Amino acid sequence: MDNEKILDAFTALSQATRLATFRVLVRYEPEGLPAGEIARLLDVPHNTMSTHLGVLSRAGLVSSRRQSRSIIYRANLDHMRETLSFLVRDCCAGRAELCEPLLRELQHPAADCSREAGENLCNDEDAS
């Protein structure tokens, strides 16, 4: 993964609504959500949500498919995994053992998460 792709991903996620959108889509993997449902969950106007989804899509963080009259969006977890791997590849000046806890958490996320009512209970107080 090159620097330009990494910068695109972080630029896309550096805006609050886009970050919240990506987080919502992660919670609804692998089914994904229609754009209108994402807008409703985040209380964002539909046309504004379309713009945000376009930015996330161009950055490679979300994918979409048409289902009847809806467009279903999904988080591109492989792209996020590549982005995170890029960040920790040369972790801690080559002392990989210092990054082991982070890498272990990325491989085995908390199992006690809930999608009920759009909530995320993965030890994350500020879930949107």
Disulfide bonds with the S-S distance in Angstrom:
Cys91-Cys99 1.32
Cys113-Cys122 1.62
